[in-house]
Amino acid sequence: MSRYLNPYTDFGFKKLFGEEGNKDLLTDFLNQLLPPYHQIGSLQFKNPENLPDLPLERKAIFDIYCQSVTGENFIVEMQKAKLHFFKDRALFYSTFPIRDQAKKGEWDFKLTPVYYVAILDFKYDEVEEQHKLLREVALKDQEGQLFYDKLHFKFLQMPLFTKREHELATHFDKWLYFLKNLESFEQIPAILNEPLFQKAFETLEEANLSPEQREQYQKSLLTYWELKGVVDTAREEGREEGRLEGILQVARMMKQNGLAIEVIQTMTGLTPNEIEEL
């Protein structure tokens, strides 16, 4: 195993950003993405499992769900592979912290800001010329002027970050360099040898895990490898066999690798019945 955990795994990501003792790390990372008027002083974690109001509605399970002391709401997700209807999913998830703000009785509908932040371990943009490392999305009118400043989407396409150590110019660059290369480090690079990143390195050092945590991480890492391998293989076969058969092949391989039906459904857009019949 590498000296440091893979931050793209569920275990590694939540270990780094989702623990009470590491709220300062999450705060610092998010502040690199936020405008000056929404900078975070401190955070509190909220229940990442958001239950629906009605029995037939889908629930949402976020990687990290938190709120600043001034009321801004944040959903932070690590996406390991390209999902079917990815934009729809991001928009759907953003509705939960909006609905959470509804008050009983008389209410003037005033809302606090909602940010959906997705760190993507894949290239999402279809057209090469439109590739953006950081895509920031807000509601604008037909002239491109900001219409509503309380709903923001931020998508980080990590494969597009290619800077080397001597090219890092900002604190945000350092965070992306840390996330992109952590698993390959044998020691802390000189440019990251400062208190905040020292804490991040210590948090994700494999030697600091308990036996139970190590077992959880190994399972999480195996799931990550399987998912990436299945998707990459199926994508290649899908190009050769056509779109529909490619989707079915993705689902078959996921099912053979023991992935949950909910995961397969999200990745492919197939119904549970279609997946069961494969």
ChimeraX attribute file (.defattr): number of C-alpha atoms within 10 A of each C-alpha:
attribute: neighborCount
match mode: 1-to-1
recipient: residues
	/A:1	7
	/A:2	13
	/A:3	16
	/A:4	22
	/A:5	27
	/A:6	24
	/A:7	22
	/A:8	22
	/A:9	22
	/A:10	21
	/A:11	21
	/A:12	22
	/A:13	20
	/A:14	17
	/A:15	19
	/A:16	21
	/A:17	22
	/A:18	21
	/A:19	15
	/A:20	12
	/A:21	11
	/A:22	16
	/A:23	18
	/A:24	17
	/A:25	18
	/A:26	20
	/A:27	17
	/A:28	18
	/A:29	16
	/A:30	17
	/A:31	16
	/A:32	15
	/A:33	16
	/A:34	14
	/A:35	8
	/A:36	9
	/A:37	6
	/A:38	14
	/A:39	17
	/A:40	19
	/A:41	12
	/A:42	14
	/A:43	20
	/A:44	12
	/A:45	16
	/A:46	14
	/A:47	11
	/A:48	15
	/A:49	13
	/A:50	17
	/A:51	14
	/A:52	13
	/A:53	10
	/A:54	8
	/A:55	8
	/A:56	7
	/A:57	9
	/A:58	12
	/A:59	15
	/A:60	17
	/A:61	13
	/A:62	15
	/A:63	18
	/A:64	22
	/A:65	21
	/A:66	21
	/A:67	20
	/A:68	17
	/A:69	12
	/A:70	14
	/A:71	16
	/A:72	19
	/A:73	26
	/A:74	23
	/A:75	23
	/A:76	21
	/A:77	20
	/A:78	20
	/A:79	19
	/A:80	18
	/A:81	18
	/A:82	17
	/A:83	17
	/A:84	16
	/A:85	12
	/A:86	14
	/A:87	11
	/A:88	10
	/A:89	13
	/A:90	16
	/A:91	13
	/A:92	12
	/A:93	18
	/A:94	21
	/A:95	13
	/A:96	17
	/A:97	23
	/A:98	16
	/A:99	12
	/A:100	10
	/A:101	14
	/A:102	13
	/A:103	11
	/A:104	6
	/A:105	6
	/A:106	6
	/A:107	8
	/A:108	8
	/A:109	9
	/A:110	8
	/A:111	16
	/A:112	15
	/A:113	18
	/A:114	22
	/A:115	21
	/A:116	21
	/A:117	21
	/A:118	19
	/A:119	19
	/A:120	21
	/A:121	19
	/A:122	16
	/A:123	17
	/A:124	19
	/A:125	13
	/A:126	8
	/A:127	7
	/A:128	8
	/A:129	7
	/A:130	9
	/A:131	14
	/A:132	17
	/A:133	18
	/A:134	16
	/A:135	13
	/A:136	13
	/A:137	12
	/A:138	16
	/A:139	14
	/A:140	12
	/A:141	10
	/A:142	7
	/A:143	6
	/A:144	8
	/A:145	10
	/A:146	11
	/A:147	11
	/A:148	12
	/A:149	12
	/A:150	15
	/A:151	19
	/A:152	18
	/A:153	19
	/A:154	18
	/A:155	18
	/A:156	24
	/A:157	21
	/A:158	20
	/A:159	13
	/A:160	15
	/A:161	15
	/A:162	12
	/A:163	14
	/A:164	10
	/A:165	15
	/A:166	7
	/A:167	10
	/A:168	15
	/A:169	10
	/A:170	9
	/A:171	13
	/A:172	16
	/A:173	16
	/A:174	18
	/A:175	16
	/A:176	19
	/A:177	19
	/A:178	20
	/A:179	15
	/A:180	19
	/A:181	13
	/A:182	22
	/A:183	18
	/A:184	12
	/A:185	13
	/A:186	10
	/A:187	11
	/A:188	15
	/A:189	11
	/A:190	8
	/A:191	11
	/A:192	17
	/A:193	13
	/A:194	11
	/A:195	9
	/A:196	12
	/A:197	17
	/A:198	12
	/A:199	16
	/A:200	16
	/A:201	22
	/A:202	14
	/A:203	20
	/A:204	22
	/A:205	18
	/A:206	19
	/A:207	14
	/A:208	12
	/A:209	15
	/A:210	10
	/A:211	10
	/A:212	8
	/A:213	13
	/A:214	16
	/A:215	12
	/A:216	15
	/A:217	21
	/A:218	15
	/A:219	15
	/A:220	18
	/A:221	20
	/A:222	12
	/A:223	17
	/A:224	18
	/A:225	14
	/A:226	17
	/A:227	19
	/A:228	17
	/A:229	14
	/A:230	20
	/A:231	22
	/A:232	14
	/A:233	14
	/A:234	23
	/A:235	17
	/A:236	11
	/A:237	17
	/A:238	19
	/A:239	11
	/A:240	11
	/A:241	14
	/A:242	10
	/A:243	13
	/A:244	11
	/A:245	15
	/A:246	19
	/A:247	20
	/A:248	18
	/A:249	22
	/A:250	22
	/A:251	28
	/A:252	18
	/A:253	19
	/A:254	23
	/A:255	17
	/A:256	10
	/A:257	13
	/A:258	11
	/A:259	15
	/A:260	10
	/A:261	18
	/A:262	12
	/A:263	15
	/A:264	23
	/A:265	17
	/A:266	16
	/A:267	20
	/A:268	20
	/A:269	16
	/A:270	17
	/A:271	13
	/A:272	12
	/A:273	9
	/A:274	12
	/A:275	19
	/A:276	11
	/A:277	7
	/A:278	11
